[in-house]
């Protein structure tokens, strides 16, 4: 399955949860290129928003896995489809925290370059 196909199958809440990680990464790259106090001040609230978006996306995925189990009486929590659903739910956390890690590395580079 291609990346475009996966993005097409995601709902709006899942898309926002995933793509929120790109915002602080962009500001981190801007700060590394041209460090200013304003950009540094924006990193903290953007990081918090990304953390909450990642938690939101993961929780939403786990809730969907629970709904799947509840709607199918013969399914247990160890069914491969449920395990794949929970793994997909954790993808938002991995993506958002990976973007945050890179963003704060860029901030560290900007702080190092700052006069």
PENOR-V560462 format. One record per residue. RES is the residue in one letter. PHI is phi in radians with two decimals (* if undefined). PSI is psi as a letter, one per 40 degrees, with the letter a starting at -180 (none if undefined). OMEGA is omega in degrees with one decimal (999 if undefined). Layout:
BEGIN
RES_PHI_PSI_OMEGA ; RES_PHI_PSI_OMEGA
END
This chain:
BEGIN
X_*_h_-177.4 ; X_-1.41_i_179.6 ; X_-1.09_d_179.4 ; X_-1.10_d_179.3 ; X_-1.14_d_177.8 ; X_-1.11_d_179.0 ; X_-1.13_d_179.3 ; X_-1.17_d_-178.0 ; X_-1.46_e_-178.8 ; X_-1.37_i_175.7 ; X_-1.39_i_-178.4 ; X_-1.07_d_-179.7 ; X_-1.15_d_178.7 ; X_-1.18_d_178.1 ; X_-1.10_d_179.1 ; X_-1.10_d_179.4 ; X_-1.08_d_-179.2 ; X_-1.28_d_-171.8 ; X_-1.38_e_177.2 ; X_-1.10_d_179.2 ; X_-1.14_d_-178.2 ; X_-1.30_d_-176.0 ; X_-1.10_d_178.6 ; X_-1.16_d_176.7 ; X_-1.13_d_176.9 ; X_-1.09_d_178.7 ; X_-1.19_d_175.6 ; X_-1.12_d_176.6 ; X_-1.13_d_176.2 ; X_-1.09_d_-179.9 ; X_-1.17_d_178.2 ; X_-1.13_d_-179.2 ; X_-1.31_d_-178.5 ; X_-2.44_g_-176.3 ; X_-1.23_h_172.0 ; X_-2.37_i_179.0 ; X_-1.11_d_-179.3 ; X_-1.09_d_179.8 ; X_-1.16_d_178.1 ; X_-1.15_d_178.9 ; X_-1.14_d_179.1 ; X_-1.31_d_-176.2 ; X_-1.12_d_-177.5 ; X_-1.14_d_178.8 ; X_-1.16_d_177.0 ; X_-1.17_d_176.9 ; X_-1.14_d_177.5 ; X_-1.07_d_178.8 ; X_-1.07_d_179.1 ; X_-1.20_d_177.5 ; X_-1.08_d_179.5 ; X_-1.16_d_177.3 ; X_-1.14_d_178.0 ; X_-1.13_d_177.8 ; X_-1.13_d_177.7 ; X_-1.06_d_-178.8 ; X_-1.12_d_179.3 ; X_-1.17_d_179.1 ; X_-1.13_d_177.5 ; X_-1.05_d_178.4 ; X_-1.15_d_178.3 ; X_-1.18_d_176.5 ; X_-1.06_d_177.5 ; X_-1.10_d_176.4 ; X_-1.15_d_176.9 ; X_-1.10_d_178.4 ; X_-1.11_d_177.9 ; X_-1.04_d_179.8 ; X_-1.15_d_-177.8 ; X_-1.18_d_-177.6 ; X_-1.47_e_-179.9 ; X_-2.23_h_-173.7 ; X_-1.05_d_-176.3 ; X_-1.49_e_-176.6 ; X_-1.61_h_174.3 ; X_-1.96_i_-178.8 ; X_-1.24_e_179.8 ; X_-1.73_e_175.8 ; X_-1.16_h_-178.1 ; X_-0.93_d_-179.8 ; X_-1.12_d_178.8 ; X_-1.22_d_179.0 ; X_-1.11_d_176.2 ; X_-1.14_d_178.4 ; X_-1.09_d_178.0 ; X_-1.18_d_176.8 ; X_-1.10_d_176.8 ; X_-1.15_d_178.2 ; X_-1.12_d_-179.9 ; X_-1.31_e_-180.0 ; X_-1.06_d_179.7 ; X_-1.10_d_177.6 ; X_-1.11_d_-178.9 ; X_-1.09_d_-178.7 ; X_-1.15_d_-177.2 ; X_-1.15_d_179.2 ; X_-1.22_d_174.2 ; X_-1.13_d_176.8 ; X_-1.12_d_178.0 ; X_-1.11_d_178.2 ; X_-1.04_d_179.6 ; X_-1.13_d_179.5 ; X_-1.09_d_-178.4 ; X_-1.32_d_170.7 ; X_-1.14_d_176.3 ; X_-1.11_d_177.0 ; X_-1.11_d_178.1 ; X_-1.08_d_176.6 ; X_-1.12_d_178.1 ; X_-1.11_d_177.1 ; X_-1.15_d_178.6 ; X_-1.17_d_-178.0 ; X_-1.41_e_-175.3 ; X_-1.13_h_179.5 ; X_-1.23_none_999
END
